[in-house]
Amino acid sequence: MALESVLEYFREVESRELSQFIEVSIRYVEDEVDSLYVATALYLKRSFKQVVIITWNKRDFKFWQLVRHWIKVLTPREFYVNYLRPQLAPPCLVCAIDRVDMVIKVALLYLNEPDYVIMEHLSNGSMELETYCHRVLIKYEGDHFVICPQTLNIKECREVYEKPMTEERVSNVMKAYEICKPGTK
């Protein structure tokens, strides 16, 4: 039943629809055979904020180049762990700022991430963002925002965060805490 419910949304894509993306897609793969998957993802980006290619063969895709286009290449396990399995609540950063644009800038500084996409605006005034390596819930609680990041359990992201923190990264975290202190607007 679960498979049937997923398959009901499938739609065949004509090769003529992908033709404009084939030449570009070759830049993002090690094996030309995989360029069709990237071409399809580039085609889908016209309609979706983010696209995921699920494969056991990640090594043939240029992960960081694709993720800059909001195309993630994940193993089936990474997809399950990050998008289907319920997650535990992460530690949050309370931020005494009343402007959401500033809170987003602080979150990016805190996470050392260059870019984000808003995945969802929730009915309670909160929003969910996704960066290259994090899912972030930003909640407004009366007179302050709360930033709740969750590092995605993706091999390439784990490799980045397993490295020792650089002075720049420590400095950015400290700046984020400083901006969030009460009395700082």
N, CA, C and O of each residue as an XYZ file, in Angstrom:
740
protein
N       0.822     -1.198      0.000
C       0.000      0.000      0.000
C       0.860      1.252      0.000
O       0.562      2.224     -0.694
N       1.941      1.218      0.795
C       2.825      2.392      0.837
C       3.439      2.648     -0.528
O       3.486      3.792     -0.979
N       3.910      1.602     -1.189
C       4.508      1.744     -2.509
C       3.484      2.259     -3.515
O       3.806      3.115     -4.339
N       2.265      1.754     -3.460
C       1.221      2.231     -4.354
C       0.932      3.707     -4.140
O       0.708      4.436     -5.106
N       0.933      4.163     -2.894
C       0.659      5.573     -2.633
C       1.776      6.470     -3.159
O       1.513      7.599     -3.575
N       3.016      5.987     -3.147
C       4.126      6.751     -3.718
C       4.032      6.746     -5.238
O       4.205      7.784     -5.876
N       3.761      5.588     -5.816
C       3.740      5.451     -7.270
C       2.594      6.219     -7.927
O       2.684      6.540     -9.112
N       1.540      6.517     -7.208
C       0.431      7.241     -7.815
C       0.838      8.656     -8.242
O       0.173      9.255     -9.088
N       1.920      9.198     -7.670
C       2.383     10.533     -8.037
C       3.455     10.515     -9.126
O       3.920     11.575     -9.544
N       3.846      9.354     -9.582
C       4.865      9.256    -10.620
C       4.309      9.762    -11.937
O       3.135      9.568    -12.253
N       5.175     10.414    -12.700
C       4.820     10.898    -14.016
C       6.016     10.663    -14.921
O       7.156     10.934    -14.542
N       5.759     10.173    -16.086
C       6.834      9.930    -17.046
C       7.318     11.266    -17.605
O       6.521     12.139    -17.948
N       8.635     11.404    -17.690
C       9.234     12.616    -18.248
C       9.747     12.266    -19.639
O      10.522     11.325    -19.809
N       9.308     13.028    -20.623
C       9.728     12.799    -22.008
C      11.190     13.199    -22.185
O      11.658     14.158    -21.571
N      11.897     12.466    -23.019
C      13.316     12.773    -23.249
C      13.498     14.174    -23.812
O      14.511     14.817    -23.538
N      12.539     14.661    -24.594
C      12.665     16.028    -25.131
C      12.632     17.077    -24.013
O      13.212     18.154    -24.151
N      11.946     16.756    -22.901
C      11.900     17.680    -21.763
C      13.254     17.764    -21.061
O      13.589     18.790    -20.469
N      14.028     16.683    -21.129
C      15.330     16.629    -20.459
C      16.490     17.083    -21.343
O      17.574     17.381    -20.841
N      16.268     17.136    -22.641
C      17.372     17.379    -23.570
C      18.165     18.644    -23.253
O      19.388     18.650    -23.395
N      17.503     19.700    -22.830
C      18.219     20.941    -22.524
C      19.114     20.831    -21.286
O      19.986     21.675    -21.082
N      18.905     19.794    -20.452
C      19.678     19.639    -19.226
C      20.810     18.615    -19.340
O      21.693     18.574    -18.484
N      20.789     17.796    -20.381
C      21.766     16.705    -20.517
C      23.193     17.225    -20.592
O      24.065     16.730    -19.877
N      23.448     18.206    -21.437
C      24.811     18.712    -21.607
C      25.362     19.296    -20.305
O      26.522     19.066    -19.963
N      24.552     20.032    -19.596
C      24.970     20.636    -18.323
C      25.202     19.563    -17.259
O      26.131     19.672    -16.458
N      24.366     18.536    -17.249
C      24.415     17.522    -16.194
C      25.722     16.730    -16.185
O      26.111     16.208    -15.140
N      26.390     16.633    -17.297
C      27.632     15.864    -17.388
C      28.709     16.447    -16.465
O      29.592     15.717    -16.013
N      28.645     17.747    -16.182
C      29.628     18.393    -15.289
C      29.532     17.906    -13.845
O      30.473     18.077    -13.069
N      28.411     17.307    -13.483
C      28.148     16.955    -12.094
C      28.312     15.475    -11.786
O      27.961     15.026    -10.695
N      28.842     14.713    -12.738
C      28.995     13.273    -12.535
C      30.375     12.805    -12.967
O      31.027     13.420    -13.811
N      30.799     11.707    -12.369
C      32.057     11.067    -12.771
C      31.818     10.081    -13.904
O      32.699      9.865    -14.737
N      30.640      9.484    -13.941
C      30.283      8.493    -14.948
C      29.121      9.060    -15.766
O      28.054      9.336    -15.217
N      29.321      9.235    -17.078
C      28.315      9.850    -17.944
C      26.965      9.159    -17.879
O      25.940      9.800    -18.113
N      26.935      7.882    -17.570
C      25.676      7.141    -17.478
C      24.758      7.779    -16.427
O      23.535      7.749    -16.565
N      25.352      8.353    -15.383
C      24.564      8.951    -14.307
C      24.053     10.355    -14.640
O      23.276     10.925    -13.873
N      24.477     10.912    -15.762
C      24.061     12.273    -16.112
C      22.549     12.377    -16.330
O      21.978     13.451    -16.144
N      21.906     11.303    -16.713
C      20.450     11.328    -16.905
C      19.726     11.623    -15.589
O      18.710     12.319    -15.579
N      20.248     11.094    -14.486
C      19.630     11.353    -13.178
C      19.788     12.823    -12.790
O      18.864     13.433    -12.251
N      20.956     13.379    -13.066
C      21.180     14.796    -12.755
C      20.335     15.671    -13.680
O      19.782     16.676    -13.234
N      20.225     15.310    -14.952
C      19.384     16.070    -15.878
C      17.942     16.081    -15.388
O      17.273     17.113    -15.448
N      17.462     14.949    -14.908
C      16.103     14.870    -14.371
C      15.964     15.752    -13.133
O      14.953     16.433    -12.963
N      16.974     15.738    -12.274
C      16.938     16.587    -11.074
C      16.932     18.069    -11.457
O      16.187     18.855    -10.871
N      17.744     18.452    -12.422
C      17.765     19.851    -12.882
C      16.401     20.236    -13.465
O      15.917     21.345    -13.241
N      15.797     19.333    -14.196
C      14.459     19.564    -14.745
C      13.450     19.763    -13.604
O      12.631     20.681    -13.658
N      13.504     18.922    -12.590
C      12.576     19.001    -11.466
C      12.770     20.262    -10.629
O      11.825     20.729     -9.992
N      13.976     20.816    -10.620
C      14.244     22.032     -9.852
C      13.386     23.201    -10.328
O      13.229     24.183     -9.603
N      12.839     23.111    -11.511
C      11.944     24.174    -11.989
C      10.655     24.220    -11.180
O       9.991     25.256    -11.129
N      10.294     23.105    -10.546
C       9.033     23.016     -9.809
C       9.190     22.818     -8.308
O       8.237     23.022     -7.556
N      10.382     22.421     -7.863
C      10.581     22.110     -6.446
C      11.745     22.906     -5.874
O      12.687     23.250     -6.588
N      11.670     23.199     -4.559
C      12.741     23.933     -3.880
C      14.013     23.101     -3.801
O      15.119     23.623     -3.942
N      13.848     21.818     -3.577
C      14.979     20.919     -3.389
C      14.642     19.574     -4.020
O      13.494     19.132     -3.986
N      15.644     18.936     -4.589
C      15.461     17.632     -5.213
C      16.476     16.680     -4.600
O      17.599     17.078     -4.290
N      16.081     15.424     -4.427
C      16.979     14.415     -3.872
C      17.131     13.274     -4.872
O      16.143     12.735     -5.372
N      18.374     12.915     -5.154
C      18.678     11.722     -5.935
C      19.049     10.647     -4.921
O      19.973     10.830     -4.129
N      18.340      9.540     -4.942
C      18.611      8.463     -3.985
C      19.310      7.332     -4.735
O      18.782      6.784     -5.703
N      20.514      6.999     -4.261
C      21.327      5.993     -4.938
C      22.303      5.362     -3.962
O      22.705      5.993     -2.984
N      22.688      4.115     -4.224
C      23.757      3.491     -3.450
C      25.118      3.879     -4.031
O      26.154      3.566     -3.444
N      25.119      4.555     -5.172
C      26.342      4.854     -5.910
C      26.680      6.349     -5.832
O      26.810      6.999     -6.869
N      26.823      6.894     -4.645
C      27.065      8.324     -4.470
C      28.412      8.785     -5.018
O      28.559      9.944     -5.406
N      29.383      7.897     -5.053
C      30.737      8.314     -5.426
C      30.825      8.839     -6.862
O      31.782      9.537     -7.197
N      29.850      8.519     -7.716
C      29.872      8.998     -9.098
C      29.217     10.365     -9.279
O      29.160     10.885    -10.393
N      28.724     10.944     -8.189
C      28.093     12.259     -8.254
C      28.955     13.273     -7.507
O      29.551     12.943     -6.481
N      29.024     14.489     -8.007
C      29.797     15.559     -7.360
C      28.881     16.252     -6.346
O      28.202     17.232     -6.652
N      28.891     15.706     -5.136
C      27.941     16.090     -4.089
C      27.905     17.595     -3.847
O      26.837     18.201     -3.926
N      29.046     18.208     -3.555
C      29.063     19.615     -3.159
C      28.690     20.547     -4.302
O      28.124     21.613     -4.060
N      28.990     20.176     -5.524
C      28.567     20.999     -6.666
C      27.051     20.919     -6.850
O      26.406     21.925     -7.147
N      26.490     19.737     -6.677
C      25.043     19.580     -6.809
C      24.284     20.233     -5.662
O      23.229     20.831     -5.876
N      24.808     20.125     -4.454
C      24.091     20.670     -3.300
C      23.975     22.193     -3.406
O      23.047     22.771     -2.840
N      24.880     22.848     -4.106
C      24.770     24.298     -4.317
C      23.566     24.651     -5.190
O      23.115     25.797     -5.207
N      23.054     23.663     -5.909
C      21.831     23.832     -6.712
C      20.621     23.253     -5.982
O      19.547     23.133     -6.571
N      20.779     22.896     -4.719
C      19.739     22.291     -3.890
C      19.308     20.937     -4.452
O      18.133     20.570     -4.431
N      20.305     20.213     -4.953
C      20.107     18.826     -5.360
C      20.997     17.988     -4.449
O      22.222     18.082     -4.517
N      20.391     17.181     -3.610
C      21.156     16.341     -2.700
C      21.214     14.922     -3.242
O      20.234     14.408     -3.782
N      22.377     14.296     -3.091
C      22.560     12.903     -3.487
C      22.728     12.112     -2.192
O      23.704     12.296     -1.464
N      21.769     11.235     -1.914
C      21.745     10.507     -0.655
C      21.601      9.008     -0.906
O      21.017      8.576     -1.899
N      22.150      8.236      0.020
C      21.882      6.797     -0.008
C      20.451      6.596      0.500
O      19.898      7.488      1.142
N      19.854      5.451      0.224
C      18.518      5.199      0.782
C      18.496      5.334      2.304
O      17.527      5.847      2.864
N      19.551      4.881      2.975
C      19.610      4.996      4.438
C      19.658      6.452      4.883
O      18.949      6.831      5.815
N      20.488      7.282      4.230
C      20.558      8.701      4.593
C      19.205      9.380      4.390
O      18.793     10.209      5.202
N      18.521      9.027      3.309
C      17.205      9.612      3.064
C      16.231      9.211      4.170
O      15.497     10.053      4.688
N      16.224      7.949      4.525
C      15.339      7.473      5.585
C      15.645      8.171      6.917
O      14.743      8.684      7.579
N      16.907      8.184      7.292
C      17.306      8.746      8.590
C      16.973     10.234      8.677
O      16.540     10.704      9.729
N      17.165     10.977      7.601
C      16.997     12.429      7.649
C      15.600     12.934      7.314
O      15.218     14.023      7.743
N      14.843     12.164      6.562
C      13.563     12.689      6.105
C      12.353     11.831      6.456
O      11.227     12.323      6.392
N      12.540     10.593      6.815
C      11.394      9.736      7.106
C      11.298      9.331      8.564
O      10.192      9.170      9.079
N      12.420      9.161      9.243
C      12.427      8.728     10.638
C      12.198      9.926     11.557
O      12.787     10.983     11.335
N      11.365      9.789     12.573
C      11.192     10.891     13.527
C      12.523     11.231     14.213
O      13.318     10.343     14.520
N      12.747     12.502     14.442
C      14.007     12.970     15.017
C      13.811     13.424     16.461
O      12.726     13.856     16.851
N      14.869     13.318     17.234
C      14.862     13.854     18.597
C      15.036     15.365     18.542
O      15.637     15.889     17.605
N      14.519     16.059     19.532
C      14.652     17.509     19.579
C      16.109     17.893     19.841
O      16.702     17.412     20.806
N      16.693     18.743     19.005
C      18.078     19.165     19.195
C      18.182     20.293     20.220
O      17.172     20.914     20.553
N      19.394     20.569     20.729
C      19.554     21.738     21.603
C      19.299     23.002     20.790
O      19.658     23.072     19.615
N      18.687     23.985     21.408
C      18.285     25.204     20.698
C      19.050     26.419     21.215
O      19.587     26.412     22.323
N      19.084     27.457     20.389
C      19.719     28.731     20.737
C      18.619     29.771     20.874
O      17.905     30.048     19.910
N      18.474     30.355     22.068
C      17.485     31.408     22.294
C      18.090     32.713     21.826
O      19.215     33.052     22.193
N      17.339     33.447     21.013
C      17.878     34.648     20.383
C      16.961     35.833     20.660
O      15.814     35.855     20.214
N      17.473     36.820     21.400
C      16.689     37.989     21.801
C      16.648     39.021     20.676
O      17.021     40.178     20.870
N      16.201     38.601     19.526
C      16.063     39.463     18.361
C      14.618     39.337     17.910
O      14.044     38.249     17.963
N      14.021     40.448     17.464
C      12.619     40.379     17.079
C      12.397     40.449     15.565
O      11.259     40.585     15.115
N      13.461     40.358     14.783
C      13.336     40.376     13.320
C      13.778     39.034     12.747
O      14.900     38.588     12.986
N      12.886     38.391     11.987
C      13.175     37.064     11.466
C      14.356     37.075     10.494
O      15.118     36.109     10.463
N      14.531     38.131      9.700
C      15.661     38.174      8.766
C      16.990     38.156      9.512
O      17.947     37.527      9.061
N      17.054     38.844     10.652
C      18.283     38.842     11.463
C      18.504     37.474     12.110
O      19.640     37.014     12.223
N      17.425     36.831     12.531
C      17.543     35.509     13.150
C      18.070     34.504     12.129
O      18.889     33.649     12.468
N      17.614     34.598     10.902
C      18.117     33.706      9.857
C      19.605     33.951      9.632
O      20.368     32.996      9.487
N      20.031     35.209      9.600
C      21.464     35.526      9.444
C      22.281     34.957     10.605
O      23.374     34.428     10.401
N      21.751     35.069     11.814
C      22.433     34.518     12.984
C      22.522     33.001     12.881
O      23.561     32.415     13.185
N      21.438     32.366     12.455
C      21.439     30.905     12.314
C      22.510     30.463     11.314
O      23.226     29.494     11.565
N      22.623     31.158     10.192
C      23.632     30.811      9.187
C      25.041     31.019      9.731
O      25.935     30.215      9.468
N      25.240     32.088     10.483
C      26.535     32.350     11.112
C      26.853     31.249     12.127
O      27.965     30.720     12.147
N      25.885     30.912     12.957
C      26.036     29.895     13.991
C      26.366     28.526     13.394
O      27.163     27.773     13.953
N      25.747     28.212     12.256
C      25.931     26.906     11.621
C      27.067     26.889     10.607
O      27.427     25.835     10.083
N      27.631     28.068     10.333
C      28.704     28.197      9.344
C      28.223     27.718      7.969
O      28.925     26.989      7.268
N      27.028     28.139      7.606
C      26.408     27.764      6.337
C      26.220     29.025      5.483
O      25.892     30.084      6.019
N      26.424     28.926      4.170
C      26.318     30.108      3.323
C      24.912     30.403      2.799
O      24.629     31.537      2.411
N      24.030     29.410      2.780
C      22.768     29.589      2.092
C      21.680     28.738      2.737
O      21.972     27.826      3.511
N      20.437     29.037      2.417
C      19.308     28.293      2.965
C      18.138     28.358      1.990
O      18.117     29.171      1.067
N      17.178     27.490      2.218
C      15.900     27.540      1.518
C      14.821     27.367      2.583
O      14.951     26.532      3.478
N      13.751     28.164      2.482
C      12.631     28.025      3.420
C      11.788     26.861      2.926
O      11.238     26.897      1.826
N      11.696     25.835      3.753
C      10.951     24.638      3.381
C       9.467     24.783      3.700
O       8.613     24.308      2.951
N       9.167     25.447      4.823
C       7.766     25.524      5.219
C       7.555     26.661      6.211
O       8.372     26.884      7.105
N       6.449     27.374      6.039
C       5.972     28.324      7.045
C       4.887     27.597      7.815
O       3.904     27.150      7.225
N       5.049     27.473      9.121
C       4.085     26.732      9.931
C       3.002     27.670     10.451
O       3.219     28.878     10.551
N       1.850     27.122     10.779
C       0.692     27.923     11.184
C       0.939     28.718     12.465
O       0.294     29.745     12.677
N       1.851     28.271     13.320
C       2.093     28.970     14.590
C       3.128     30.091     14.465
O       3.613     30.599     15.476
N       3.468     30.481     13.231
C       4.440     31.556     13.020
C       5.869     31.066     12.918
O       6.771     31.855     12.633
N       6.091     29.805     13.140
C       7.430     29.231     13.021
C       7.725     28.954     11.551
O       6.836     29.020     10.702
N       8.985     28.643     11.266
C       9.353     28.248      9.910
C      10.435     27.194      9.958
O      11.210     27.120     10.912
N      10.477     26.384      8.925
C      11.526     25.380      8.782
C      12.405     25.775      7.614
O      11.923     26.044      6.514
N      13.710     25.806      7.871
C      14.699     26.086      6.842
C      15.514     24.837      6.607
O      15.554     23.937      7.446
N      16.157     24.790      5.470
C      17.149     23.757      5.263
C      18.373     24.436      4.661
O      18.273     25.213      3.712
N      19.532     24.122      5.237
C      20.802     24.554      4.680
C      21.406     23.327      4.020
O      20.747     22.291      3.929
N      22.626     23.421      3.565
C      23.240     22.270      2.914
C      23.345     21.076      3.865
O      23.186     19.930      3.446
N      23.613     21.346      5.146
C      23.846     20.256      6.102
C      22.954     20.297      7.333
O      23.193     19.540      8.274
N      21.941     21.147      7.365
C      21.093     21.255      8.555
C      19.625     21.446      8.185
O      19.288     22.012      7.145
N      18.768     20.955      9.074
C      17.373     21.343      9.103
C      17.254     22.260     10.304
O      17.803     21.969     11.366
N      16.540     23.368     10.144
C      16.470     24.363     11.208
C      15.018     24.771     11.425
O      14.327     25.189     10.496
N      14.576     24.642     12.662
C      13.268     25.149     13.044
C      13.499     26.483     13.738
O      14.279     26.564     14.687
N      12.828     27.522     13.272
C      12.903     28.835     13.914
C      11.512     29.133     14.465
O      10.541     29.272     13.721
N      11.445     29.228     15.807
C      10.168     29.444     16.492
C      10.169     30.841     17.115
O      11.187     31.295     17.638
N       9.023     31.515     17.055
C       8.870     32.793     17.745
C       8.094     32.537     19.019
O       6.980     32.015     18.984
N       8.683     32.904     20.139
C       8.051     32.646     21.439
C       7.890     33.947     22.208
O       8.678     34.259     23.101
N       6.851     34.706     21.848
C       6.546     35.935     22.573
C       7.429     37.097     22.179
O       7.080     37.868     21.286
N       8.577     37.233     22.838
C       9.460     38.381     22.576
C      10.824     37.955     22.044
O      11.736     38.777     21.950
N      10.970     36.684     21.698
C      12.263     36.221     21.182
C      12.064     35.035     20.229
O      11.007     34.405     20.185
N      13.114     34.769     19.484
C      13.120     33.603     18.593
C      13.963     32.503     19.205
O      14.869     32.766     19.995
N      13.662     31.290     18.840
C      14.456     30.140     19.245
C      14.894     29.439     17.956
O      14.068     29.120     17.101
N      16.196     29.206     17.829
C      16.772     28.545     16.661
C      17.106     27.115     17.065
O      17.928     26.893     17.955
N      16.472     26.148     16.413
C      16.693     24.737     16.724
C      17.272     24.026     15.496
O      16.526     23.582     14.624
N      18.608     23.922     15.433
C      19.217     23.261     14.281
C      19.371     21.763     14.498
O      19.465     21.287     15.629
N      19.394     21.040     13.401
C      19.643     19.612     13.448
C      20.578     19.280     12.285
O      20.229     19.496     11.124
N      21.750     18.763     12.595
C      22.699     18.402     11.550
C      22.174     17.178     10.815
O      21.792     16.184     11.432
N      22.160     17.263      9.490
C      21.710     16.129      8.686
C      22.751     15.023      8.747
O      23.954     15.281      8.699
N      22.285     13.817      8.852
C      23.162     12.658      8.949
C      23.506     12.171      7.542
O      23.057     11.116      7.094
N      24.319     12.982      6.866
C      24.754     12.708      5.503
C      26.273     12.590      5.546
O      26.943     13.408      6.175
N      26.807     11.590      4.890
C      28.249     11.301      4.941
C      29.091     12.557      4.732
O      29.997     12.827      5.520
N      28.805     13.321      3.689
C      29.610     14.502      3.370
C      29.517     15.564      4.469
O      30.498     16.251      4.753
N      28.357     15.697      5.079
C      28.187     16.663      6.173
C      28.898     16.195      7.432
O      29.529     16.990      8.129
N      28.794     14.888      7.726
C      29.501     14.351      8.902
C      31.003     14.586      8.766
O      31.666     14.934      9.743
N      31.541     14.398      7.566
C      32.979     14.603      7.348
C      33.383     16.037      7.665
O      34.445     16.270      8.242
N      32.544     16.996      7.292
C      32.837     18.405      7.577
C      32.834     18.650      9.078
O      33.730     19.317      9.595
N      31.830     18.117      9.792
C      31.683     18.407     11.213
C      32.548     17.532     12.112
O      32.662     17.805     13.307
N      33.157     16.491     11.561
C      34.086     15.680     12.353
C      35.476     16.294     12.394
O      36.303     15.914     13.224
N      35.736     17.247     11.494
C      37.037     17.926     11.502
C      37.092     18.870     12.698
O      36.056     19.354     13.153
N      38.302     19.136     13.216
C      38.412     20.086     14.322
C      37.887     21.467     13.910
O      38.003     21.870     12.753
N      37.314     22.174     14.870
C      36.770     23.502     14.577
C      37.901     24.472     14.280
O      38.916     24.489     14.975
N      37.721     25.270     13.253
C      38.705     26.295     12.898
C      38.470     27.522     13.771
O      37.416     27.655     14.395
N      39.447     28.411     13.814
C      39.284     29.660     14.575
C      38.119     30.474     14.025
O      37.375     31.094     14.785
N      37.962     30.471     12.697
C      36.861     31.212     12.076
C      35.511     30.655     12.532
O      34.590     31.414     12.835
N      35.401     29.332     12.578
C      34.140     28.694     12.998
C      33.832     29.030     14.460
O      32.692     29.355     14.790
N      34.829     28.955     15.330
C      34.641     29.309     16.741
C      34.234     30.773     16.857
O      33.339     31.115     17.630
N      34.890     31.632     16.091
C      34.568     33.058     16.102
C      33.121     33.298     15.662
O      32.422     34.118     16.258
N      32.670     32.591     14.628
C      31.291     32.745     14.155
C      30.280     32.300     15.200
O      29.253     32.953     15.387
N      30.558     31.196     15.882
C      29.664     30.725     16.942
C      29.597     31.767     18.057
O      28.516     32.069     18.561
N      30.738     32.311     18.438
C      30.760     33.326     19.504
C      30.017     34.593     19.078
O      29.315     35.199     19.887
N      30.166     34.996     17.810
C      29.426     36.167     17.296
C      27.925     35.913     17.353
O      27.154     36.799     17.722
N      27.510     34.698     16.986
C      26.086     34.360     17.021
C      25.535     34.470     18.441
O      24.460     35.030     18.656
N      26.289     33.924     19.422
C      25.859     34.032     20.824
C      25.803     35.489     21.260
O      24.879     35.885     21.971
N      26.766     36.284     20.850
C      26.812     37.698     21.222
C      25.618     38.450     20.654
O      25.009     39.257     21.356
N      25.275     38.199     19.401
C      24.136     38.861     18.764
C      22.830     38.473     19.456
O      21.914     39.289     19.561
N      22.747     37.231     19.925
C      21.512     36.723     20.522
C      21.289     37.136     21.968
O      20.199     36.946     22.508
N      22.323     37.705     22.603
C      22.184     38.083     24.016
C      21.052     39.095     24.195
O      20.821     39.933     23.323
N      20.344     39.015     25.333
C      19.339     40.035     25.623
C      19.974     41.429     25.628
O      21.111     41.611     26.064
N      19.223     42.389     25.139
C      19.746     43.753     25.072
C      20.396     44.044     23.723
O      20.703     45.200     23.432
N      20.612     43.026     22.894
C      21.172     43.211     21.562
C      20.023     43.127     20.575
O      19.331     42.110     20.514
N      19.817     44.159     19.819
C      18.707     44.165     18.831
C      19.261     44.396     17.452
O      18.504     44.437     16.482
